[in-house]
Amino acid sequence: MRVIVDESLCEANGFCESLAPDIFELGDAEVVQIADGPVPRDREIDVRAAVDQCPKAALRIVE
């Protein structure tokens, strides 16, 4: 599984980063940055929660 961000929707609220800081990072960007490669299996639950709870629905899972 991979996760992608729609940069036109993302407002960099940081909610995803709070759930999975090893996958999502705000840094200095106004759009969340996502770790390269597939999401590790042991992180899938937190990543799915971040996608489901994104306030702007900017994240999407690609199987």
PDBQT receptor file of N, H, CA, C and O in Angstrom, charges set to zero:
ATOM      1  N   MET A   1       0.844  -1.178   0.000  1.00  0.00    +0.000 N 
ATOM      2  CA  MET A   1       0.000   0.000   0.000  1.00  0.00    +0.000 C 
ATOM      3  C   MET A   1       0.887   1.238   0.000  1.00  0.00    +0.000 C 
ATOM      4  O   MET A   1       1.955   1.263   0.612  1.00  0.00    +0.000 OA
ATOM      5  N   ARG A   2       0.420   2.250  -0.696  1.00  0.00    +0.000 N 
ATOM      6  H   ARG A   2      -0.447   2.229  -1.193  1.00  0.00    +0.000 HD
ATOM      7  CA  ARG A   2       1.086   3.550  -0.725  1.00  0.00    +0.000 C 
ATOM      8  C   ARG A   2       0.058   4.615  -0.387  1.00  0.00    +0.000 C 
ATOM      9  O   ARG A   2      -1.146   4.388  -0.500  1.00  0.00    +0.000 OA
ATOM     10  N   VAL A   3       0.535   5.759   0.021  1.00  0.00    +0.000 N 
ATOM     11  H   VAL A   3       1.513   5.943   0.113  1.00  0.00    +0.000 HD
ATOM     12  CA  VAL A   3      -0.360   6.878   0.295  1.00  0.00    +0.000 C 
ATOM     13  C   VAL A   3       0.126   8.069  -0.520  1.00  0.00    +0.000 C 
ATOM     14  O   VAL A   3       1.328   8.303  -0.649  1.00  0.00    +0.000 OA
ATOM     15  N   ILE A   4      -0.828   8.819  -1.068  1.00  0.00    +0.000 N 
ATOM     16  H   ILE A   4      -1.804   8.630  -0.964  1.00  0.00    +0.000 HD
ATOM     17  CA  ILE A   4      -0.494  10.005  -1.847  1.00  0.00    +0.000 C 
ATOM     18  C   ILE A   4      -1.284  11.194  -1.307  1.00  0.00    +0.000 C 
ATOM     19  O   ILE A   4      -2.302  11.034  -0.633  1.00  0.00    +0.000 OA
ATOM     20  N   VAL A   5      -0.790  12.388  -1.620  1.00  0.00    +0.000 N 
ATOM     21  H   VAL A   5       0.037  12.518  -2.167  1.00  0.00    +0.000 HD
ATOM     22  CA  VAL A   5      -1.447  13.616  -1.168  1.00  0.00    +0.000 C 
ATOM     23  C   VAL A   5      -1.877  14.434  -2.379  1.00  0.00    +0.000 C 
ATOM     24  O   VAL A   5      -1.140  14.559  -3.357  1.00  0.00    +0.000 OA
ATOM     25  N   ASP A   6      -3.077  14.986  -2.296  1.00  0.00    +0.000 N 
ATOM     26  H   ASP A   6      -3.675  14.885  -1.502  1.00  0.00    +0.000 HD
ATOM     27  CA  ASP A   6      -3.552  15.941  -3.291  1.00  0.00    +0.000 C 
ATOM     28  C   ASP A   6      -3.090  17.312  -2.791  1.00  0.00    +0.000 C 
ATOM     29  O   ASP A   6      -3.671  17.873  -1.862  1.00  0.00    +0.000 OA
ATOM     30  N   GLU A   7      -2.048  17.837  -3.412  1.00  0.00    +0.000 N 
ATOM     31  H   GLU A   7      -1.576  17.382  -4.167  1.00  0.00    +0.000 HD
ATOM     32  CA  GLU A   7      -1.439  19.082  -2.944  1.00  0.00    +0.000 C 
ATOM     33  C   GLU A   7      -2.387  20.271  -3.033  1.00  0.00    +0.000 C 
ATOM     34  O   GLU A   7      -2.215  21.255  -2.313  1.00  0.00    +0.000 OA
ATOM     35  N   SER A   8      -3.375  20.190  -3.901  1.00  0.00    +0.000 N 
ATOM     36  H   SER A   8      -3.514  19.390  -4.485  1.00  0.00    +0.000 HD
ATOM     37  CA  SER A   8      -4.324  21.299  -4.016  1.00  0.00    +0.000 C 
ATOM     38  C   SER A   8      -5.309  21.339  -2.844  1.00  0.00    +0.000 C 
ATOM     39  O   SER A   8      -5.931  22.370  -2.589  1.00  0.00    +0.000 OA
ATOM     40  N   LEU A   9      -5.449  20.222  -2.138  1.00  0.00    +0.000 N 
ATOM     41  H   LEU A   9      -4.944  19.384  -2.345  1.00  0.00    +0.000 HD
ATOM     42  CA  LEU A   9      -6.365  20.163  -0.991  1.00  0.00    +0.000 C 
ATOM     43  C   LEU A   9      -5.654  20.289   0.355  1.00  0.00    +0.000 C 
ATOM     44  O   LEU A   9      -6.237  20.776   1.324  1.00  0.00    +0.000 OA
ATOM     45  N   CYS A  10      -4.406  19.856   0.416  1.00  0.00    +0.000 N 
ATOM     46  H   CYS A  10      -3.933  19.461  -0.371  1.00  0.00    +0.000 HD
ATOM     47  CA  CYS A  10      -3.675  19.814   1.685  1.00  0.00    +0.000 C 
ATOM     48  C   CYS A  10      -3.455  21.215   2.243  1.00  0.00    +0.000 C 
ATOM     49  O   CYS A  10      -3.009  22.119   1.536  1.00  0.00    +0.000 OA
ATOM     50  N   GLU A  11      -3.777  21.377   3.532  1.00  0.00    +0.000 N 
ATOM     51  H   GLU A  11      -4.139  20.643   4.106  1.00  0.00    +0.000 HD
ATOM     52  CA  GLU A  11      -3.544  22.641   4.232  1.00  0.00    +0.000 C 
ATOM     53  C   GLU A  11      -2.481  22.491   5.311  1.00  0.00    +0.000 C 
ATOM     54  O   GLU A  11      -2.288  23.396   6.122  1.00  0.00    +0.000 OA
ATOM     55  N   ALA A  12      -1.796  21.363   5.325  1.00  0.00    +0.000 N 
ATOM     56  H   ALA A  12      -1.953  20.628   4.665  1.00  0.00    +0.000 HD
ATOM     57  CA  ALA A  12      -0.710  21.112   6.279  1.00  0.00    +0.000 C 
ATOM     58  C   ALA A  12      -1.157  21.324   7.719  1.00  0.00    +0.000 C 
ATOM     59  O   ALA A  12      -0.484  21.994   8.502  1.00  0.00    +0.000 OA
ATOM     60  N   ASN A  13      -2.316  20.736   8.056  1.00  0.00    +0.000 N 
ATOM     61  H   ASN A  13      -2.862  20.192   7.419  1.00  0.00    +0.000 HD
ATOM     62  CA  ASN A  13      -2.831  20.838   9.419  1.00  0.00    +0.000 C 
ATOM     63  C   ASN A  13      -1.987  20.045  10.417  1.00  0.00    +0.000 C 
ATOM     64  O   ASN A  13      -1.974  20.363  11.606  1.00  0.00    +0.000 OA
ATOM     65  N   GLY A  14      -1.289  19.024   9.945  1.00  0.00    +0.000 N 
ATOM     66  H   GLY A  14      -1.300  18.766   8.979  1.00  0.00    +0.000 HD
ATOM     67  CA  GLY A  14      -0.401  18.251  10.804  1.00  0.00    +0.000 C 
ATOM     68  C   GLY A  14      -1.040  17.070  11.493  1.00  0.00    +0.000 C 
ATOM     69  O   GLY A  14      -0.375  16.360  12.246  1.00  0.00    +0.000 OA
ATOM     70  N   PHE A  15      -2.314  16.846  11.252  1.00  0.00    +0.000 N 
ATOM     71  H   PHE A  15      -2.855  17.423  10.640  1.00  0.00    +0.000 HD
ATOM     72  CA  PHE A  15      -2.972  15.720  11.922  1.00  0.00    +0.000 C 
ATOM     73  C   PHE A  15      -2.338  14.397  11.521  1.00  0.00    +0.000 C 
ATOM     74  O   PHE A  15      -2.102  13.536  12.369  1.00  0.00    +0.000 OA
ATOM     75  N   CYS A  16      -2.062  14.232  10.232  1.00  0.00    +0.000 N 
ATOM     76  H   CYS A  16      -2.254  14.931   9.543  1.00  0.00    +0.000 HD
ATOM     77  CA  CYS A  16      -1.455  12.983   9.757  1.00  0.00    +0.000 C 
ATOM     78  C   CYS A  16      -0.080  12.781  10.387  1.00  0.00    +0.000 C 
ATOM     79  O   CYS A  16       0.282  11.666  10.765  1.00  0.00    +0.000 OA
ATOM     80  N   GLU A  17       0.673  13.854  10.495  1.00  0.00    +0.000 N 
ATOM     81  H   GLU A  17       0.379  14.759  10.189  1.00  0.00    +0.000 HD
ATOM     82  CA  GLU A  17       2.009  13.763  11.092  1.00  0.00    +0.000 C 
ATOM     83  C   GLU A  17       1.924  13.350  12.560  1.00  0.00    +0.000 C 
ATOM     84  O   GLU A  17       2.798  12.636  13.052  1.00  0.00    +0.000 OA
ATOM     85  N   SER A  18       0.889  13.786  13.255  1.00  0.00    +0.000 N 
ATOM     86  H   SER A  18       0.179  14.365  12.855  1.00  0.00    +0.000 HD
ATOM     87  CA  SER A  18       0.752  13.416  14.664  1.00  0.00    +0.000 C 
ATOM     88  C   SER A  18       0.443  11.927  14.827  1.00  0.00    +0.000 C 
ATOM     89  O   SER A  18       0.791  11.332  15.847  1.00  0.00    +0.000 OA
ATOM     90  N   LEU A  19      -0.207  11.324  13.834  1.00  0.00    +0.000 N 
ATOM     91  H   LEU A  19      -0.490  11.807  13.005  1.00  0.00    +0.000 HD
ATOM     92  CA  LEU A  19      -0.533   9.895  13.894  1.00  0.00    +0.000 C 
ATOM     93  C   LEU A  19       0.604   9.011  13.396  1.00  0.00    +0.000 C 
ATOM     94  O   LEU A  19       0.803   7.913  13.916  1.00  0.00    +0.000 OA
ATOM     95  N   ALA A  20       1.342   9.468  12.406  1.00  0.00    +0.000 N 
ATOM     96  H   ALA A  20       1.180  10.360  11.984  1.00  0.00    +0.000 HD
ATOM     97  CA  ALA A  20       2.410   8.647  11.807  1.00  0.00    +0.000 C 
ATOM     98  C   ALA A  20       3.571   9.538  11.372  1.00  0.00    +0.000 C 
ATOM     99  O   ALA A  20       3.775   9.757  10.178  1.00  0.00    +0.000 OA
ATOM    100  N   PRO A  21       4.339  10.056  12.348  1.00  0.00    +0.000 N 
ATOM    101  CA  PRO A  21       5.419  10.984  12.009  1.00  0.00    +0.000 C 
ATOM    102  C   PRO A  21       6.547  10.364  11.189  1.00  0.00    +0.000 C 
ATOM    103  O   PRO A  21       7.343  11.083  10.586  1.00  0.00    +0.000 OA
ATOM    104  N   ASP A  22       6.619   9.055  11.163  1.00  0.00    +0.000 N 
ATOM    105  H   ASP A  22       5.972   8.471  11.653  1.00  0.00    +0.000 HD
ATOM    106  CA  ASP A  22       7.632   8.395  10.345  1.00  0.00    +0.000 C 
ATOM    107  C   ASP A  22       7.204   8.286   8.886  1.00  0.00    +0.000 C 
ATOM    108  O   ASP A  22       8.021   7.953   8.027  1.00  0.00    +0.000 OA
ATOM    109  N   ILE A  23       5.952   8.558   8.600  1.00  0.00    +0.000 N 
ATOM    110  H   ILE A  23       5.288   8.828   9.298  1.00  0.00    +0.000 HD
ATOM    111  CA  ILE A  23       5.420   8.489   7.233  1.00  0.00    +0.000 C 
ATOM    112  C   ILE A  23       5.128   9.894   6.688  1.00  0.00    +0.000 C 
ATOM    113  O   ILE A  23       5.404  10.173   5.521  1.00  0.00    +0.000 OA
ATOM    114  N   PHE A  24       4.578  10.766   7.514  1.00  0.00    +0.000 N 
ATOM    115  H   PHE A  24       4.353  10.540   8.462  1.00  0.00    +0.000 HD
ATOM    116  CA  PHE A  24       4.190  12.115   7.103  1.00  0.00    +0.000 C 
ATOM    117  C   PHE A  24       5.079  13.147   7.794  1.00  0.00    +0.000 C 
ATOM    118  O   PHE A  24       5.420  13.003   8.968  1.00  0.00    +0.000 OA
ATOM    119  N   GLU A  25       5.448  14.188   7.049  1.00  0.00    +0.000 N 
ATOM    120  H   GLU A  25       5.171  14.305   6.095  1.00  0.00    +0.000 HD
ATOM    121  CA  GLU A  25       6.268  15.249   7.633  1.00  0.00    +0.000 C 
ATOM    122  C   GLU A  25       5.882  16.590   7.036  1.00  0.00    +0.000 C 
ATOM    123  O   GLU A  25       5.775  16.735   5.818  1.00  0.00    +0.000 OA
ATOM    124  N   LEU A  26       5.675  17.570   7.909  1.00  0.00    +0.000 N 
ATOM    125  H   LEU A  26       5.762  17.452   8.898  1.00  0.00    +0.000 HD
ATOM    126  CA  LEU A  26       5.352  18.907   7.438  1.00  0.00    +0.000 C 
ATOM    127  C   LEU A  26       6.616  19.707   7.167  1.00  0.00    +0.000 C 
ATOM    128  O   LEU A  26       6.724  20.350   6.122  1.00  0.00    +0.000 OA
ATOM    129  N   GLY A  27       7.562  19.681   8.075  1.00  0.00    +0.000 N 
ATOM    130  H   GLY A  27       7.474  19.159   8.923  1.00  0.00    +0.000 HD
ATOM    131  CA  GLY A  27       8.781  20.458   7.887  1.00  0.00    +0.000 C 
ATOM    132  C   GLY A  27       8.444  21.909   7.627  1.00  0.00    +0.000 C 
ATOM    133  O   GLY A  27       7.591  22.487   8.300  1.00  0.00    +0.000 OA
ATOM    134  N   ASP A  28       9.119  22.501   6.645  1.00  0.00    +0.000 N 
ATOM    135  H   ASP A  28       9.812  22.031   6.099  1.00  0.00    +0.000 HD
ATOM    136  CA  ASP A  28       8.877  23.897   6.285  1.00  0.00    +0.000 C 
ATOM    137  C   ASP A  28       7.861  24.031   5.156  1.00  0.00    +0.000 C 
ATOM    138  O   ASP A  28       7.505  25.139   4.754  1.00  0.00    +0.000 OA
ATOM    139  N   ALA A  29       7.402  22.898   4.653  1.00  0.00    +0.000 N 
ATOM    140  H   ALA A  29       7.691  21.998   4.980  1.00  0.00    +0.000 HD
ATOM    141  CA  ALA A  29       6.492  22.910   3.506  1.00  0.00    +0.000 C 
ATOM    142  C   ALA A  29       5.070  23.259   3.941  1.00  0.00    +0.000 C 
ATOM    143  O   ALA A  29       4.692  23.054   5.094  1.00  0.00    +0.000 OA
ATOM    144  N   GLU A  30       4.298  23.785   3.009  1.00  0.00    +0.000 N 
ATOM    145  H   GLU A  30       4.605  23.952   2.072  1.00  0.00    +0.000 HD
ATOM    146  CA  GLU A  30       2.886  24.042   3.268  1.00  0.00    +0.000 C 
ATOM    147  C   GLU A  30       2.031  22.862   2.842  1.00  0.00    +0.000 C 
ATOM    148  O   GLU A  30       0.804  22.904   2.927  1.00  0.00    +0.000 OA
ATOM    149  N   VAL A  31       2.693  21.814   2.384  1.00  0.00    +0.000 N 
ATOM    150  H   VAL A  31       3.690  21.780   2.314  1.00  0.00    +0.000 HD
ATOM    151  CA  VAL A  31       2.031  20.574   1.985  1.00  0.00    +0.000 C 
ATOM    152  C   VAL A  31       2.798  19.438   2.643  1.00  0.00    +0.000 C 
ATOM    153  O   VAL A  31       4.029  19.444   2.668  1.00  0.00    +0.000 OA
ATOM    154  N   VAL A  32       2.078  18.477   3.168  1.00  0.00    +0.000 N 
ATOM    155  H   VAL A  32       1.078  18.473   3.148  1.00  0.00    +0.000 HD
ATOM    156  CA  VAL A  32       2.719  17.354   3.839  1.00  0.00    +0.000 C 
ATOM    157  C   VAL A  32       3.591  16.570   2.857  1.00  0.00    +0.000 C 
ATOM    158  O   VAL A  32       3.227  16.384   1.695  1.00  0.00    +0.000 OA
ATOM    159  N   GLN A  33       4.730  16.121   3.337  1.00  0.00    +0.000 N 
ATOM    160  H   GLN A  33       5.026  16.272   4.281  1.00  0.00    +0.000 HD
ATOM    161  CA  GLN A  33       5.624  15.269   2.563  1.00  0.00    +0.000 C 
ATOM    162  C   GLN A  33       5.411  13.836   3.042  1.00  0.00    +0.000 C 
ATOM    163  O   GLN A  33       5.226  13.595   4.235  1.00  0.00    +0.000 OA
ATOM    164  N   ILE A  34       5.439  12.891   2.111  1.00  0.00    +0.000 N 
ATOM    165  H   ILE A  34       5.589  13.086   1.142  1.00  0.00    +0.000 HD
ATOM    166  CA  ILE A  34       5.190  11.486   2.439  1.00  0.00    +0.000 C 
ATOM    167  C   ILE A  34       6.452  10.685   2.169  1.00  0.00    +0.000 C 
ATOM    168  O   ILE A  34       7.117  10.884   1.152  1.00  0.00    +0.000 OA
ATOM    169  N   ALA A  35       6.780   9.779   3.083  1.00  0.00    +0.000 N 
ATOM    170  H   ALA A  35       6.240   9.618   3.909  1.00  0.00    +0.000 HD
ATOM    171  CA  ALA A  35       7.955   8.927   2.916  1.00  0.00    +0.000 C 
ATOM    172  C   ALA A  35       7.849   8.137   1.614  1.00  0.00    +0.000 C 
ATOM    173  O   ALA A  35       6.771   7.682   1.233  1.00  0.00    +0.000 OA
ATOM    174  N   ASP A  36       8.988   7.981   0.940  1.00  0.00    +0.000 N 
ATOM    175  H   ASP A  36       9.864   8.351   1.249  1.00  0.00    +0.000 HD
ATOM    176  CA  ASP A  36       9.019   7.220  -0.308  1.00  0.00    +0.000 C 
ATOM    177  C   ASP A  36       8.776   5.740  -0.055  1.00  0.00    +0.000 C 
ATOM    178  O   ASP A  36       9.094   5.208   1.009  1.00  0.00    +0.000 OA
ATOM    179  N   GLY A  37       8.211   5.103  -1.050  1.00  0.00    +0.000 N 
ATOM    180  H   GLY A  37       7.953   5.536  -1.913  1.00  0.00    +0.000 HD
ATOM    181  CA  GLY A  37       8.028   3.654  -0.994  1.00  0.00    +0.000 C 
ATOM    182  C   GLY A  37       6.724   3.249  -0.341  1.00  0.00    +0.000 C 
ATOM    183  O   GLY A  37       5.940   4.084   0.110  1.00  0.00    +0.000 OA
ATOM    184  N   PRO A  38       6.515   1.947  -0.303  1.00  0.00    +0.000 N 
ATOM    185  CA  PRO A  38       5.279   1.440   0.312  1.00  0.00    +0.000 C 
ATOM    186  C   PRO A  38       5.280   1.644   1.823  1.00  0.00    +0.000 C 
ATOM    187  O   PRO A  38       6.331   1.703   2.463  1.00  0.00    +0.000 OA
ATOM    188  N   VAL A  39       4.082   1.750   2.368  1.00  0.00    +0.000 N 
ATOM    189  H   VAL A  39       3.229   1.703   1.849  1.00  0.00    +0.000 HD
ATOM    190  CA  VAL A  39       3.916   1.883   3.817  1.00  0.00    +0.000 C 
ATOM    191  C   VAL A  39       4.234   0.525   4.455  1.00  0.00    +0.000 C 
ATOM    192  O   VAL A  39       3.689  -0.496   4.036  1.00  0.00    +0.000 OA
ATOM    193  N   PRO A  40       5.113   0.506   5.465  1.00  0.00    +0.000 N 
ATOM    194  CA  PRO A  40       5.391  -0.764   6.145  1.00  0.00    +0.000 C 
ATOM    195  C   PRO A  40       4.116  -1.336   6.764  1.00  0.00    +0.000 C 
ATOM    196  O   PRO A  40       3.270  -0.590   7.258  1.00  0.00    +0.000 OA
ATOM    197  N   ARG A  41       3.986  -2.646   6.735  1.00  0.00    +0.000 N 
ATOM    198  H   ARG A  41       4.673  -3.252   6.333  1.00  0.00    +0.000 HD
ATOM    199  CA  ARG A  41       2.773  -3.299   7.254  1.00  0.00    +0.000 C 
ATOM    200  C   ARG A  41       2.450  -2.893   8.686  1.00  0.00    +0.000 C 
ATOM    201  O   ARG A  41       1.281  -2.736   9.038  1.00  0.00    +0.000 OA
ATOM    202  N   ASP A  42       3.468  -2.724   9.507  1.00  0.00    +0.000 N 
ATOM    203  H   ASP A  42       4.418  -2.851   9.222  1.00  0.00    +0.000 HD
ATOM    204  CA  ASP A  42       3.213  -2.385  10.909  1.00  0.00    +0.000 C 
ATOM    205  C   ASP A  42       2.759  -0.936  11.098  1.00  0.00    +0.000 C 
ATOM    206  O   ASP A  42       2.427  -0.543  12.216  1.00  0.00    +0.000 OA
ATOM    207  N   ARG A  43       2.736  -0.128  10.022  1.00  0.00    +0.000 N 
ATOM    208  H   ARG A  43       3.006  -0.446   9.114  1.00  0.00    +0.000 HD
ATOM    209  CA  ARG A  43       2.289   1.261  10.104  1.00  0.00    +0.000 C 
ATOM    210  C   ARG A  43       0.958   1.489   9.393  1.00  0.00    +0.000 C 
ATOM    211  O   ARG A  43       0.428   2.599   9.409  1.00  0.00    +0.000 OA
ATOM    212  N   GLU A  44       0.413   0.436   8.765  1.00  0.00    +0.000 N 
ATOM    213  H   GLU A  44       0.844  -0.467   8.752  1.00  0.00    +0.000 HD
ATOM    214  CA  GLU A  44      -0.803   0.593   7.960  1.00  0.00    +0.000 C 
ATOM    215  C   GLU A  44      -2.003   1.093   8.762  1.00  0.00    +0.000 C 
ATOM    216  O   GLU A  44      -2.774   1.908   8.253  1.00  0.00    +0.000 OA
ATOM    217  N   ILE A  45      -2.182   0.637   9.975  1.00  0.00    +0.000 N 
ATOM    218  H   ILE A  45      -1.556  -0.025  10.388  1.00  0.00    +0.000 HD
ATOM    219  CA  ILE A  45      -3.344   1.058  10.779  1.00  0.00    +0.000 C 
ATOM    220  C   ILE A  45      -3.299   2.564  11.030  1.00  0.00    +0.000 C 
ATOM    221  O   ILE A  45      -4.306   3.252  10.860  1.00  0.00    +0.000 OA
ATOM    222  N   ASP A  46      -2.135   3.077  11.433  1.00  0.00    +0.000 N 
ATOM    223  H   ASP A  46      -1.317   2.517  11.571  1.00  0.00    +0.000 HD
ATOM    224  CA  ASP A  46      -2.026   4.512  11.696  1.00  0.00    +0.000 C 
ATOM    225  C   ASP A  46      -2.162   5.338  10.424  1.00  0.00    +0.000 C 
ATOM    226  O   ASP A  46      -2.758   6.415  10.442  1.00  0.00    +0.000 OA
ATOM    227  N   VAL A  47      -1.614   4.839   9.324  1.00  0.00    +0.000 N 
ATOM    228  H   VAL A  47      -1.130   3.964   9.310  1.00  0.00    +0.000 HD
ATOM    229  CA  VAL A  47      -1.719   5.570   8.059  1.00  0.00    +0.000 C 
ATOM    230  C   VAL A  47      -3.172   5.594   7.586  1.00  0.00    +0.000 C 
ATOM    231  O   VAL A  47      -3.649   6.629   7.120  1.00  0.00    +0.000 OA
ATOM    232  N   ARG A  48      -3.869   4.485   7.698  1.00  0.00    +0.000 N 
ATOM    233  H   ARG A  48      -3.481   3.644   8.077  1.00  0.00    +0.000 HD
ATOM    234  CA  ARG A  48      -5.293   4.463   7.323  1.00  0.00    +0.000 C 
ATOM    235  C   ARG A  48      -6.098   5.436   8.187  1.00  0.00    +0.000 C 
ATOM    236  O   ARG A  48      -7.001   6.108   7.687  1.00  0.00    +0.000 OA
ATOM    237  N   ALA A  49      -5.777   5.513   9.473  1.00  0.00    +0.000 N 
ATOM    238  H   ALA A  49      -5.044   4.968   9.879  1.00  0.00    +0.000 HD
ATOM    239  CA  ALA A  49      -6.461   6.457  10.360  1.00  0.00    +0.000 C 
ATOM    240  C   ALA A  49      -6.190   7.896   9.923  1.00  0.00    +0.000 C 
ATOM    241  O   ALA A  49      -7.096   8.729   9.931  1.00  0.00    +0.000 OA
ATOM    242  N   ALA A  50      -4.956   8.186   9.547  1.00  0.00    +0.000 N 
ATOM    243  H   ALA A  50      -4.220   7.509   9.541  1.00  0.00    +0.000 HD
ATOM    244  CA  ALA A  50      -4.609   9.532   9.087  1.00  0.00    +0.000 C 
ATOM    245  C   ALA A  50      -5.371   9.882   7.810  1.00  0.00    +0.000 C 
ATOM    246  O   ALA A  50      -5.863  11.002   7.669  1.00  0.00    +0.000 OA
ATOM    247  N   VAL A  51      -5.469   8.939   6.890  1.00  0.00    +0.000 N 
ATOM    248  H   VAL A  51      -5.069   8.029   7.005  1.00  0.00    +0.000 HD
ATOM    249  CA  VAL A  51      -6.195   9.169   5.639  1.00  0.00    +0.000 C 
ATOM    250  C   VAL A  51      -7.675   9.388   5.931  1.00  0.00    +0.000 C 
ATOM    251  O   VAL A  51      -8.277  10.328   5.413  1.00  0.00    +0.000 OA
ATOM    252  N   ASP A  52      -8.259   8.532   6.755  1.00  0.00    +0.000 N 
ATOM    253  H   ASP A  52      -7.769   7.768   7.177  1.00  0.00    +0.000 HD
ATOM    254  CA  ASP A  52      -9.688   8.624   7.070  1.00  0.00    +0.000 C 
ATOM    255  C   ASP A  52     -10.049   9.910   7.804  1.00  0.00    +0.000 C 
ATOM    256  O   ASP A  52     -11.158  10.423   7.655  1.00  0.00    +0.000 OA
ATOM    257  N   GLN A  53      -9.116  10.428   8.595  1.00  0.00    +0.000 N 
ATOM    258  H   GLN A  53      -8.216  10.011   8.716  1.00  0.00    +0.000 HD
ATOM    259  CA  GLN A  53      -9.426  11.575   9.441  1.00  0.00    +0.000 C 
ATOM    260  C   GLN A  53      -8.829  12.890   8.951  1.00  0.00    +0.000 C 
ATOM    261  O   GLN A  53      -8.907  13.901   9.648  1.00  0.00    +0.000 OA
ATOM    262  N   CYS A  54      -8.241  12.886   7.772  1.00  0.00    +0.000 N 
ATOM    263  H   CYS A  54      -8.178  12.064   7.206  1.00  0.00    +0.000 HD
ATOM    264  CA  CYS A  54      -7.690  14.123   7.212  1.00  0.00    +0.000 C 
ATOM    265  C   CYS A  54      -8.815  15.153   7.070  1.00  0.00    +0.000 C 
ATOM    266  O   CYS A  54      -9.803  14.882   6.388  1.00  0.00    +0.000 OA
ATOM    267  N   PRO A  55      -8.690  16.322   7.695  1.00  0.00    +0.000 N 
ATOM    268  CA  PRO A  55      -9.776  17.295   7.668  1.00  0.00    +0.000 C 
ATOM    269  C   PRO A  55     -10.111  17.820   6.273  1.00  0.00    +0.000 C 
ATOM    270  O   PRO A  55     -11.230  18.283   6.052  1.00  0.00    +0.000 OA
ATOM    271  N   LYS A  56      -9.182  17.762   5.336  1.00  0.00    +0.000 N 
ATOM    272  H   LYS A  56      -8.273  17.387   5.515  1.00  0.00    +0.000 HD
ATOM    273  CA  LYS A  56      -9.423  18.253   3.979  1.00  0.00    +0.000 C 
ATOM    274  C   LYS A  56      -9.542  17.114   2.964  1.00  0.00    +0.000 C 
ATOM    275  O   LYS A  56      -9.647  17.371   1.765  1.00  0.00    +0.000 OA
ATOM    276  N   ALA A  57      -9.527  15.874   3.422  1.00  0.00    +0.000 N 
ATOM    277  H   ALA A  57      -9.441  15.665   4.396  1.00  0.00    +0.000 HD
ATOM    278  CA  ALA A  57      -9.598  14.697   2.537  1.00  0.00    +0.000 C 
ATOM    279  C   ALA A  57      -8.528  14.763   1.440  1.00  0.00    +0.000 C 
ATOM    280  O   ALA A  57      -8.787  14.441   0.280  1.00  0.00    +0.000 OA
ATOM    281  N   ALA A  58      -7.324  15.186   1.833  1.00  0.00    +0.000 N 
ATOM    282  H   ALA A  58      -7.114  15.447   2.775  1.00  0.00    +0.000 HD
ATOM    283  CA  ALA A  58      -6.226  15.363   0.879  1.00  0.00    +0.000 C 
ATOM    284  C   ALA A  58      -5.387  14.104   0.686  1.00  0.00    +0.000 C 
ATOM    285  O   ALA A  58      -4.566  14.045  -0.229  1.00  0.00    +0.000 OA
ATOM    286  N   LEU A  59      -5.582  13.103   1.531  1.00  0.00    +0.000 N 
ATOM    287  H   LEU A  59      -6.249  13.151   2.275  1.00  0.00    +0.000 HD
ATOM    288  CA  LEU A  59      -4.772  11.884   1.455  1.00  0.00    +0.000 C 
ATOM    289  C   LEU A  59      -5.573  10.759   0.841  1.00  0.00    +0.000 C 
ATOM    290  O   LEU A  59      -6.786  10.662   1.024  1.00  0.00    +0.000 OA
ATOM    291  N   ARG A  60      -4.866   9.904   0.103  1.00  0.00    +0.000 N 
ATOM    292  H   ARG A  60      -3.880   9.983  -0.046  1.00  0.00    +0.000 HD
ATOM    293  CA  ARG A  60      -5.526   8.762  -0.532  1.00  0.00    +0.000 C 
ATOM    294  C   ARG A  60      -4.593   7.567  -0.509  1.00  0.00    +0.000 C 
ATOM    295  O   ARG A  60      -3.382   7.699  -0.688  1.00  0.00    +0.000 OA
ATOM    296  N   ILE A  61      -5.172   6.407  -0.289  1.00  0.00    +0.000 N 
ATOM    297  H   ILE A  61      -6.156   6.299  -0.144  1.00  0.00    +0.000 HD
ATOM    298  CA  ILE A  61      -4.417   5.143  -0.300  1.00  0.00    +0.000 C 
ATOM    299  C   ILE A  61      -4.489   4.543  -1.687  1.00  0.00    +0.000 C 
ATOM    300  O   ILE A  61      -5.545   4.518  -2.318  1.00  0.00    +0.000 OA
ATOM    301  N   VAL A  62      -3.340   4.058  -2.152  1.00  0.00    +0.000 N 
ATOM    302  H   VAL A  62      -2.482   4.079  -1.638  1.00  0.00    +0.000 HD
ATOM    303  CA  VAL A  62      -3.244   3.352  -3.428  1.00  0.00    +0.000 C 
ATOM    304  C   VAL A  62      -2.744   1.965  -3.109  1.00  0.00    +0.000 C 
ATOM    305  O   VAL A  62      -1.646   1.801  -2.578  1.00  0.00    +0.000 OA
ATOM    306  N   GLU A  63      -3.546   0.960  -3.431  1.00  0.00    +0.000 N 
ATOM    307  H   GLU A  63      -4.438   1.093  -3.862  1.00  0.00    +0.000 HD
ATOM    308  CA  GLU A  63      -3.167  -0.433  -3.132  1.00  0.00    +0.000 C 
ATOM    309  C   GLU A  63      -2.254  -0.973  -4.197  1.00  0.00    +0.000 C 
ATOM    310  O   GLU A  63      -1.830  -2.126  -4.120  1.00  0.00    +0.000 OA
TER     311      GLU A  63
